[in-house]
Amino acid sequence: MKKKPPKNYHHGDLRGALIKAGREILEKDGAAALTLRACARKAGVSHAAPQHHFPTAADLLAEIAATGYEDFHQALDDGAAKEEAAAAKLQAMGRSYVTFAKAHPAVYKLMFGAETPPKSEHLQHAMSAAWNQLTSAVTAAYGPDEAQLRAVSTWSLVHGFAMLAINHRLPPTLDQARALETMTSRL
């Protein structure tokens, strides 16, 4: 009689699979549904497996926010790369900002919401990189004078529009694409 091989519990990239599962749960069902058990179930591992990487659901949320910032950073870079002039790059980043928020509303709200997860080193680094990306773009477009004030003004404008859009607070008759284009042309 042939023996069955032992069951292999090695997942490969469990950490990455849990983050992916967490993002999917967050986007589909909201933060209240995101538990370590739910992520484990979605990733196809035992309910205890996530604790090897994330002691609490808050730790997983912090990592989801950090990877959200990294994806956000890349989306803004991709938008800016299509333009030549510094001002046009900044405007493209503004459009990419809103596009990202609309495509990933739950992750975006986690990143910028009032209930921000605990600040892990990875999250702190990702947040700083996003801020530095914005201030660099503003400095390239306008020069170093008052770069941080201009960056906050730019950020406030696109963030406000993004939040209004994803929370369905813009007037239903508004042509959002045209409004976004008009708004970003003034950055």
N, C-alpha and C positions, 0 to 999 in steps of 0.2 A: 504494500500500500504506500502510495506516494504521500509525503508530508506536505502540508500547505506551507508556503513561505510565510514568515512572520509578517504581520500587518505593518506596513511602513507608515509612520506618522510624520515623517519629514515632509514639510510643505514646500520648501524651496525658499520663497520670499514671503514668509508669513506676515512680517511687518507691513510690507507693501500691499499684500492682499487685505489686511485688516483696514488699512487706510482707504483703499479703494472701496471696500464694503461699507465702511463708515460714511464715505462721501455719498455713495448711492443711497444709503438709508436716510441720510440727512436731506438730500435733495428730494427724495420721494415722500418721506413720512415726517420729516422735521426732527429737530433736536431732541424732543421728548422721547422719540422712538429709538434713539441711538443709545444702545447699551453694549457692553462688551459681549454679552451673550448673543445679542442680535447680530453683531459683527462676526462672531465666531460661527454662528449658524450659516450666515451668508457666505463666509469664506470656506465652509465645509470642514471645520476643525472642532475639537472639543471645546466646551465652554470655558475650560481653564487655560487653554492655550494663549489667549491674548495677554494674560497677566505676565507672560515672559517678556513682553515688549511694552505693555501699557498697564501700569498698576491700577489705574482708574479710568473711567470713561472720560473724565476731564483731561487726562494726559493724552488720550486718543484725540479728543477735540482740539487740543493745542497743536497736535501734529497735523491734523486735517487743515487747520487754519494756516499753519506754516507752509504746507504744500499748496494751499490755495494762493498764498502770497507769491510763491514761486511760479505758479501757472499764470497768475495775474501779471507778474513782472515780464514773463515771456510774451504774453499777449500784447502788452504795451510796446515791448521791443519790436515785435513782429509788425505792429501797426506803424511804428516810427520808421522802420527800415524801408518802407515803400515810398518814402518822401526824401527829397534832397535838402531843402532849406530847413533851418532850425525851427522857424515858426510853424512851418507845415508839419514837421515831426511832432511838435507839441500838440497841434490840433489833432493829428492822427492818434496820438496817445489818448487824448480826451475821448475820441470816438471809440477807441478800443476799450477804454475804461468802462464805458456804459455798456458796450457789447458784452464784455465779460460779466458784468453784474447781471445783465438780463439772461445770459446763458447759464449762470451758476448762482441763482439768487440765494439759496440757503448757505452755500459756502461763503458768498460775499457778505451776507448778514453776520455770519460767524466771525469773519475777519474784522468787520467794522462795527459790529453791534455792541449794545450795552453789556451783553453777557459774554464778553470775551473770555476765552479759556485762560487758564493759568499761563503765565509767560515762561515758556521753556527757552532755553538758549537758542534752539533752532528757530522758534517763532520770533524771538527778538531780532535775530540776524535777518530773517526774511522781511520783517517789518522795516528794519533800517534800510535794507537794500531797496525796497519800494520807495521809501522817502528820498533816498539818495538819487534814485533814478529820476524822480520828479524834479528835484532841485537842480540836477545836472541839465535836464532838458530846458528848464526855465532859464537857467544861467546861459545856456547856449543861445536861446532865443532873445533874451533881453539884456544879458550882461550880468555881472555879479552884484550890482547895486540892488539892495533889497530883495535878493533872490528868495530868501525864505518867506518873506511876506507875500511876494508874487506867487510862490509855490502854494502857500496856504490858500490864497485867493482862487487859484486855478483848481486846486483840489476841492475846495468847498463848492465851486460851481458844478463840476462834473459829478461829485459825490451826491450833491443835492438832486441833480437831475436823475442820476441812477436810482437813488432811493425812491423818488417819486414814481419812476417808471416801474420798478419791481414791486412796489406796494400798490400799484394801480391807482395812483392819486392824480395822475395827469388827466386833463379833460379828455373824454372819449372822442371828441371831435378833433383833437389836436393831431396833426401829422407829426408823429414822434421823430421820424427820420429827418424831416425838414427842420424841425425844432432843434434836434441834435446838431445838424450841420450848421445852422445859424449860430447856436451857442458856441460851438467849438471854433467857428471862424473868428470869434471875438477874443479868443484866448491870447 
